[in-house]
Amino acid sequence: MDGVDAALVDLQNPQPELVCARTLEWPDALQQQLTRIVDHPESVSLHALGQIDAAVGEIFASAARSIIQEAGINAKEVRAIGSHGQTLFHAPDSEPAFSYQCGDPNRIAEITGITTVADFRRRDIAAGGQGAPLVPAFHLAMFAAPGKTRAVLNIGGMANLTLLPDNNAPISGFDTGPGNVLMDVWCRRHRGEPHDKGGAWAERGECHSALLDSLLKHPFLSQAPPKSTGREMFCGDWLDAQLSRLPATPEAVDVQRTLLEFTVRTICDALNIYAGDTRQLLVCGGGVHNACLMQRLTASLNGIETISTEAFGLHPDWVEAVAFAWLAKQTLSGLPGNLPAVTGASHPVVLGAIYPG
């Protein structure tokens, strides 16, 4: 929701090489419309849904063309575009389960002339999975090493873990709960800024223990994997409901600090329960730029070395974008992109649909 990540990736060798990457800002009106849809999905008309799907597809196409031009290459050299899409609603536990991402891939393929692979999540859901997280298959290919017990932590809107054992045990992964989403919601509401830069505002506050205890009672947190979540579950309305149960509303800065501690606590609890033997935690996603968050996370992880993925050849801002380029290659090669042990699917499946250029 913060912008459109575009990455040009060379996948000719086993180790992906990031050639060029950038984030394009959403047009203000479109970003506001997306936010309204995500915050109030029950109010969306079919007309509005069709329009946003088309508009986001055109923005994605512009992002792809922009990164190709910046890299100074011919578009004909690009084998494919992997487009995750903008998630509007993720409901893996509904009956029937579904996940919806907008960003019409027909328009991406038509505007760029490049074959586009999109709609990665729904095939896994059709096979009984959560449709998320999908990046652990890429983490396995990129970061696993014999004799190393590692976990990969992505702190985006939500936070998710990939657990990489040092033996032949199955890989696992799941969403731990909110990453930046609640902190961003609160910062926009009280400071008019998209996020708390560096965690400087939260650092000035104090954790409100009663609020933290209330947040930690969310049933998702005690649910066993496989599991995934989204803004449908952790949103401003849910936060307001927790605040309304308190005798008095805390200072805004203290709420921000509490939300930061909530993210840290849920990540640490998940590691302690499901990966207590982890010795290295590789961190990526926008959360790595929140210095206060990273300091609290490092201090709370006794005996676990916390390292940016940049030390392993991939900048933390671009891991997910590179992952979906890699997943597009898997699809075009007819190879599975999901890990049933992670998503809960009944079997490995080739993900997504192919829209020829």
Beta strands, then each sheet from edge to edge (+ up, - down):
strand 1: 4-10
strand 2: 17-24
strand 3: 81-83
strand 4: 86-91
strand 5: 98-102
strand 6: 116-118
strand 7: 150-155
strand 8: 158-164
strand 9: 172-178
strand 10: 280-284
strand 11: 305-308
strand 12: 353-355
sheet 1: 1+ 2-
sheet 2: 3+ 6+ 12-
sheet 3: 4+ 5-
sheet 4: 9+ 8- 7+ 10+ 11+
end
